[in-house]
């Protein structure tokens, strides 16, 4: 316990959790989300720049555990940075289908999986051959097991018989439960774009304003979503 008290890492984790709780209950949900995404963008950009040169050199040799680890850290930060840039582009263009369903949606988790697999095997690379082989196979088994578990969980939530979260949670933003009354089905996002009940982007927004008709929303100065 005394060691934990002197650990800067432990204190940084405590600060992160405490600040999250404080900001979550003091800021509007979408404002806090924007802040968190901005921080993720800044940190991933800084990490990509800081580790870029070492990662490029490590990729050229790439045989030691430390080289595996530095490439893994760089790749994860660069991928997260790419994801944040892609998210900004989606917001600018109001989430068009050709971007939402683009290959980038698959490439990002695919590259993250590769980067994390490097981190899994990095500690075993510098061991004796027999120990290294055992550790690498153990890491591979954990990786495959985790991937299969994730696939099963994702598939179960896609079933028609899946639990409707809106029936068991009080947080509408976690279940897409409409916070607008039933007589006001026109939702307006924080960007000032209104969404009709048949909008393909409707489930991805948290409405800031509610209207009974599209005419009322337009009269208030809001614009329709792009089809």
N, C-alpha and C positions, 0 to 999 in steps of 0.2 A: 504493500500500500504506500509506503514511503517513497518508493521508486516512482510510482504513478504520480504522486504529488509533485515530484520534481521533473516530470516528463512534459516537455513543451508540446509534444504531439498530443498527449492526453488533454492538456489545457486548450489546445487549438480545437480539438473535437468538441469539448464542452462549450467553447465559445460559439462554434458553428451551430450547435443544437439550440443553445439559449437564444442566439440572435434570430434563428429561424422561427422559434416559438413567438418571440416578441414581435417580429415583423409580420408574421402570419395573422396575428390578432389585432394589429394596428393599421395595416395597409389593406386597401381593396385587393381582392384576389388577383385580378389581372395586372394591377400595378406591381404587386410582389412577384408575379410570374415574369413580367418584363425585366424586373431588377435581377432576378436569379439568372435569367437567360443572358442578360448583359454581362454579369459577373463570369458566367461560364465561358462566354465569348472572349472576354479579356484574359482570363487565366489560361485558356487553351491557346490563345494567340501568343501570349508570353512564353508558355512552355514550348510551343512549336519553334519559336525563334531561338530560345535558349539552347534547346537540345538538337537543333537542326544540323549543325556542323558535325557534332560528335556522332549523330545517328548516320549521316552520310558516310563518314569514315568507317563506322562499325559495319555498315552494310557491305562495304568493299571487302572486308576480311571475314567478319561474322562467324567466328569459331569459338570464342570464349563466352562464358556465361554473362560477364558484364556487358559484352557487346549485344547479346540477345536482349538483355534487360533494357539497355539504353534505346535500342531500336523499338522495343515494345512500348516504352513510355512515350517516345516521340510519335509513334504511329497512333496510339490512343488519343493523344492530344491533338494531332493533326486531323484525325477523323472526326473528333468532336467539334473542332473548329470548322471543318467542312460541313458538318451537320447544321451548325448554327448559321453559317452563311446560306445554306440551302433553305433553312427555316425563314430567314429574312426575305429571301427571294419569294417564297411561298406567300408570305404576308403581303408583299408589295403587289403581287399579281392576284391576290385574293384566292389562293389555293386552286388554280385550274387543274382539271383532271390530268392533263398531259404532263404536269409537273409532279402532282401528288403520286401518280402511278408510274413515274419514270424509273429507270434502272437505279437511280441514286437511292431510292427507298430500300433497295436490297443491298446495294454496294456498301452502305454505311455499316449495318450490323455485320456484314460479311468481313469487312476489314477489321472491325473491332474484335471479332472472333479470332482472326489471325493474330492480331497484336497481343491479345490476352493469352493465346496459346504459346507465344514466345515467352511471355512472363512465367507461364507454368513450367516450362522446361528449363528456363535459365539457371536455376540453382543446381540442376543435375549435370549440366554440361561439363563442368570442371572436375567432376568426381572420377574415380576409377571406372574403367569401362563397364565392369559388371554392375557396380552401384548406379552408374549413370543410366544404363539400359533399364534397370529396374525402376528407377525414379521416373524416367521418361514414359515408360509403359503405364505406370500408375497415374501420371498426369494425363496421359491420353485417355485412359479409362474414365477418369473423373470428368474430362472434357466431353466425351461422348455421352456419358450418363447424364450430365447436366443438359446437353443439347436435346437428348430424348425427352427428359422431364419437361423442358420448356415447350417442346413440340406437343406433348400430351396435354399440358395445361392450356396452351393456346387453342388446341383443337376442341377441348372441352368447353371453353368459353364461346366457341363458335357454334355450338350445338343449339338447336331450337329449344331444347329442354333446359338450357342454362338458367341459372338463377337471375332474376331481374333485380339488379342492384338498386333500382329506384324504390323497391319495396322494402329494402333493409337498411338504407342509409339516410342520414339527415343532411348529407352534403350533396347538393344537386350538381356541383361541378365535377364530382367524381362519378356520377351515374348518368349524366345527360338528362336529368330530370328537369323539366322546364320550370324555372323560377318565376315565369310570367303567368298571370291568371289565364284560364281557358278562354275567356272572351277577348284576349289580346294575343292572337297567334303570330303576329308579325314581330320578329325579334331584331333588335339593332345591336350590332357589335360595338366594341369600343372604338373601332375605326370609322364608325358612322355609316356602315353598310347594313341595310335591312335584309332580312332573310324570311321568305315565305315558308309555309309548312313543307313545301315540296323541294326546298333548296338542298342540294347535295352537301353543302357545307354546314348545314344547321347543327348537326351533332357535334361539330368541332368548336362552336363558339359558346361563350357565356354572355347572354344578353345583358346590355346595360340599360336599354329602354325597351318598352313594350307598347305596341299599338294594335288597335282593332283591325285596321285596314292599311293597305299599301299607300293609299291616298293620304292618310293621316301622317304616315312616316315621311312621305315626300314633302308634305306641307311644313313639317318641322325641320326640313333641310337635309334629310338623309337620302342616300342614293341606294338604288337596287344593286344586288349582287350580280356579277357578270355570269352569264350562262356558259 
